[in-house]
Amino acid sequence: MADDRPVPLDEYPIHQVPLSMKQVATGDRNAYDRCIFHLFDHEGRALLILGLGVYPNVGVIDAYATLRIGDTLHAVRASDALGDDRMNLSVGPLTITVEEPLRRLRLTCAADPRDADSLSYDITWTAGFPALWEPHHIQRRGDRLSLEGRRFVQAGGCAGVIRVGGEEIPVTAGEWTATRDRSWGVRPIPGEERGRLEEEFATEGFHWIWSPVRFDDRFLMVIAQEDADGHRSLNEATLVRNGARDRQLGWPQADITYRSGTRHPEGAVIHLTDPDDRKPLELGVEVLASLPLAVGAGYPPADDWQHGTWQGRGWTDRRDYDLSDSKAHPRAAYGVIDHAARFTLDGRTGYGIFEHGSFGRHDPSGFTGFDSVAP
């Protein structure tokens, strides 16, 4: 029998529908609520990506942390049964503590007690700019709503320490950049029945750019999602400055330089427009370090663990991956890859994430199918 007693969050006047805060308004098994953080130093020596999510209609909470140093990816993943205390953002050794909402969060990972050299960290994330809503994200497969997400993004700084392999890596304010994304809604998780919709409405191509960039005095968010023929279904180019109204910088168009024989970007120029005088603006992108989300972090098409999947109570997994040989991770190229990058805009230098995924046909890029790569 289900336990229908009130949960701690029911004490607060925050309800949106006449249900307990333990329940969500949709019965869709793909309901989710999660976050992702990107932290990296400005030389690209270390890139740490971590996140946590809850999946209330399958009763799962899980979290992950992946750290790339050189060609080694250190990963920690944890999963458990979702409990009643939704303000306890902790799974296994991984914890996110909201110390001041929208301003300051503490990110921690405890070391494996059996291995003092295992990945651990204690970092404080501090906002540098107000949070920015991203466009309402909707995707359908045929008539079926497959994704509906509400998101906000925020850029800031971080300070603390990372420990791994007997090395202590200082996370120094001013020398590292940190961004984060919060989203909730409905998003596919493994295990859903396929059938007619997947067969008759198969994806021909997907092209994606998601890029939060922090400069000293401003924050820029660029998003573009296109299908096989270049039709754009999601678009964003917004500049945030403290004390000033957000500025919309037009319809971003990207010229991406790919490594020959791949779809791995080595750099890019994103063309924007100043709204005052219609002056062209160029956002330059120099990739510093790359981390495929399908390796270690649980994003599709990962083949060893994916978000929202039941692993049993108290599951924790730690492993290292060698990224020196891309052939060892063939699925990574068919998932989104996050690139720590140095950006230039109108004489300023900033740092952020150039998240990119391109698979299948994309006519504007000259890609003809899933096996098509840059010359």
GIZIHU-V660061 format. One record per residue. PHI is phi in whole degrees, -180 to 180 (999 if undefined). PSI is psi in whole degrees, -180 to 180 (999 if undefined). OMEGA is omega in degrees with one decimal (* if undefined). Layout:
((PHI,PSI,OMEGA) (PHI,PSI,OMEGA))
This chain:
((999,138,-179.4) (-69,144,176.0) (-87,111,-175.1) (-107,22,178.4) (-72,154,177.2) (-60,153,177.2) (-112,164,-174.1) (-52,-39,-178.1) (-66,-19,178.5) (-68,-12,175.5) (-69,-22,-170.8) (-102,147,-179.3) (-81,68,-175.6) (-125,8,-176.0) (-70,140,177.2) (-104,-23,179.6) (-139,162,-178.1) (-77,62,176.9) (-136,161,169.9) (-64,153,175.7) (-67,-8,175.0) (-73,-21,-174.3) (-114,154,175.7) (-108,160,-172.1) (-73,-18,-179.9) (-104,147,173.8) (-91,3,-179.1) (-63,127,-179.0) (-63,-20,-176.2) (-88,9,176.4) (-59,138,-176.8) (-149,165,176.4) (-156,112,-173.0) (-155,177,-177.5) (-142,162,173.7) (-143,141,177.0) (-122,142,173.1) (-123,126,179.1) (-134,131,-179.7) (-157,153,177.0) (-84,160,-170.1) (-77,-3,173.2) (-99,-6,179.1) (77,21,-180.0) (-75,-33,-177.5) (-136,135,177.2) (-132,116,-179.5) (-113,124,175.9) (-123,130,-177.9) (-145,160,179.6) (-168,171,179.5) (-148,144,179.5) (-146,153,172.1) (-121,147,-176.9) (-131,82,-166.3) (-63,-31,-176.6) (-86,-4,169.2) (-118,1,172.2) (71,35,-174.9) (-123,141,166.2) (-125,136,178.0) (-147,166,-178.0) (-154,164,-178.9) (-154,159,169.9) (-145,132,177.6) (-130,131,-179.5) (-124,123,174.8) (-103,125,171.2) (-132,120,-173.7) (62,-130,179.2) (-102,11,-179.6) (-104,132,175.4) (-110,117,177.0) (-96,127,-175.8) (-127,139,171.3) (-127,129,177.7) (-132,144,179.7) (-145,146,-179.2) (-148,150,-178.7) (-158,174,172.8) (-71,137,179.4) (-73,126,-179.4) (-97,-167,-175.7) (-85,-25,-174.6) (-89,92,-176.0) (-75,-9,177.1) (-89,-4,175.8) (-92,95,-176.2) (-93,71,-175.2) (-145,132,175.9) (-139,119,-179.5) (54,-129,-177.8) (-83,-2,-172.0) (-105,129,-176.9) (-140,140,169.7) (-121,125,-179.1) (-115,121,177.6) (-85,101,-177.9) (-83,-36,174.8) (-148,108,-173.5) (-52,134,178.1) (67,7,-178.7) (-129,-46,-172.8) (-148,129,177.6) (-133,150,177.5) (-110,131,-177.4) (-116,122,-178.0) (-135,149,172.0) (-139,121,178.8) (-81,145,176.6) (-69,155,172.8) (-67,122,-177.9) (-61,-17,179.3) (-92,-5,-175.9) (-148,99,-176.6) (-65,-19,-178.7) (-91,2,-178.0) (-73,162,-176.9) (-63,132,171.5) (-149,160,176.6) (-161,159,174.0) (-145,106,-170.4) (-135,138,172.7) (-102,124,177.0) (-98,130,-178.3) (-127,131,-178.0) (-68,140,174.3) (-104,-17,-176.5) (-146,159,174.8) (-61,152,175.9) (-66,147,-176.8) (-122,127,174.7) (-67,137,170.9) (-92,165,178.5) (-60,146,175.0) (-61,124,-170.7) (-104,119,-179.4) (-132,133,172.8) (-134,146,177.1) (-129,149,169.1) (-116,105,-169.1) (65,-129,177.8) (-94,0,-176.0) (-89,128,172.9) (-72,112,-177.4) (-100,-24,179.3) (-150,130,168.3) (-143,112,-175.0) (-127,141,169.4) (-109,132,-172.5) (-139,151,162.2) (-134,155,-177.1) (-126,153,-177.8) (-154,143,178.4) (-115,149,179.8) (-166,-156,179.1) (-124,176,-178.1) (-151,154,178.2) (-152,143,179.7) (155,-143,-177.2) (-150,145,172.0) (-118,137,176.9) (-126,134,177.4) (-163,140,175.7) (58,32,-179.1) (80,1,-179.1) (-107,143,175.4) (-110,121,-176.7) (-108,111,178.7) (-72,132,174.5) (-100,101,-167.9) (-104,127,177.7) (-57,136,-179.1) (91,-21,178.7) (-107,-7,177.5) (-126,153,172.2) (-120,147,-179.1) (-138,131,173.8) (-125,163,176.6) (-149,159,179.6) (-138,134,174.5) (-118,134,179.4) (-147,155,178.0) (-156,159,-178.6) (143,-127,179.7) (-129,129,-178.4) (-151,136,-173.3) (-58,133,169.5) (-121,156,-174.8) (-59,152,172.9) (108,-8,180.0) (-73,142,176.5) (-64,141,177.8) (-96,-131,178.6) (113,-142,-169.9) (-59,-45,-174.4) (-61,-41,179.7) (-72,-36,-177.5) (-73,-43,-174.2) (-93,-14,178.7) (-127,48,-179.2) (-66,146,179.2) (-74,123,176.9) (-84,-32,-178.7) (-171,154,-178.0) (-145,130,-178.8) (-135,126,-167.6) (-141,135,169.9) (-133,129,176.2) (-138,116,-166.5) (-143,96,171.3) (-88,130,-174.4) (-131,129,177.7) (-106,126,167.2) (-107,171,-177.0) (-57,-41,-172.6) (-119,10,-178.7) (-160,161,-179.0) (-130,134,-177.4) (-122,135,176.2) (-124,124,179.1) (-124,131,177.6) (-138,137,172.5) (-149,127,174.1) (-125,128,-178.6) (-132,153,175.8) (-96,-167,-169.6) (-60,-37,-177.9) (-93,8,177.7) (93,2,177.3) (-65,129,-175.0) (-96,126,-179.5) (-108,-10,178.1) (-147,135,-173.7) (-149,134,179.0) (-158,136,169.8) (-153,91,-173.4) (-125,134,179.5) (-109,129,-178.6) (-114,128,173.4) (-129,137,179.7) (-59,130,177.7) (81,4,-179.6) (-130,154,178.6) (-68,144,177.2) (-57,139,-179.4) (-112,131,178.8) (-93,125,-172.7) (-105,38,169.2) (81,-153,-173.6) (-104,101,-174.5) (-66,136,175.7) (-126,128,-173.3) (-111,133,167.3) (-106,110,-174.4) (-106,132,174.9) (-96,113,-177.8) (-97,147,170.8) (-64,134,-176.5) (-56,135,178.8) (82,9,-178.1) (-143,-178,165.2) (-117,33,-179.9) (-91,116,-177.2) (-74,135,173.1) (-101,-19,178.1) (-176,173,-179.3) (-162,161,167.6) (-125,123,178.7) (-107,121,-175.5) (-90,123,-179.2) (-123,178,-178.2) (-138,129,174.2) (-70,126,-175.2) (-72,-19,-176.3) (-75,-50,-176.1) (-121,10,-179.1) (60,25,178.3) (-71,132,176.5) (-65,140,175.0) (-123,140,178.9) (-117,123,174.3) (-97,109,179.1) (-85,142,-177.2) (-126,122,175.0) (-120,112,-177.3) (-72,131,-179.9) (-105,-41,-178.9) (-156,151,-174.1) (-131,144,179.1) (-141,111,178.1) (-73,126,-176.8) (-71,-14,176.9) (-83,-4,177.8) (-113,107,175.2) (89,-38,-171.1) (-89,-7,172.1) (86,9,177.4) (-87,148,179.6) (-63,147,7.3) (-99,47,178.7) (-50,140,-175.7) (-107,0,179.7) (-114,-24,176.3) (-167,138,174.5) (-132,153,-178.5) (-56,146,172.9) (80,2,-179.2) (-93,140,-177.7) (-76,120,179.1) (-111,2,-173.3) (95,170,-178.8) (-75,140,173.0) (66,33,-178.8) (-82,129,173.8) (-136,139,-178.7) (-138,133,174.9) (-127,136,176.0) (-159,161,176.6) (-114,145,178.6) (-122,142,174.5) (-95,116,-177.7) (-98,8,-176.8) (-70,-25,-178.5) (-119,105,-177.4) (-62,-25,-179.7) (-68,-18,178.8) (-75,-16,-179.5) (-132,68,-172.9) (-63,-28,-177.9) (-76,-19,-175.3) (-59,-34,-178.1) (-69,-15,179.6) (-105,20,174.1) (-130,172,-180.0) (-73,140,178.3) (-120,132,179.1) (-98,128,-177.6) (-117,118,168.3) (-67,135,-171.0) (-146,155,170.4) (-100,133,-175.3) (-119,150,172.1) (-127,141,179.5) (-155,117,173.8) (53,44,177.6) (85,-2,179.8) (-104,152,174.6) (-114,133,178.7) (-139,180,-177.5) (-138,148,179.8) (-178,-159,-176.2) (-114,132,170.6) (-109,93,179.7) (-90,128,-173.7) (-143,140,171.5) (-144,131,177.5) (-144,112,179.5) (-142,147,-175.5) (80,-163,-178.6) (-74,137,170.9) (-145,99,-172.9) (-58,-43,-179.0) (-62,-27,179.4) (-92,-9,-178.1) (84,11,177.9) (-86,129,-171.6) (-100,-12,-177.7) (-177,-173,-175.5) (-68,-22,-180.0) (-100,9,-177.9) (-86,135,-178.8) (-134,172,178.9) (-70,146,-179.8) (-69,999,*))
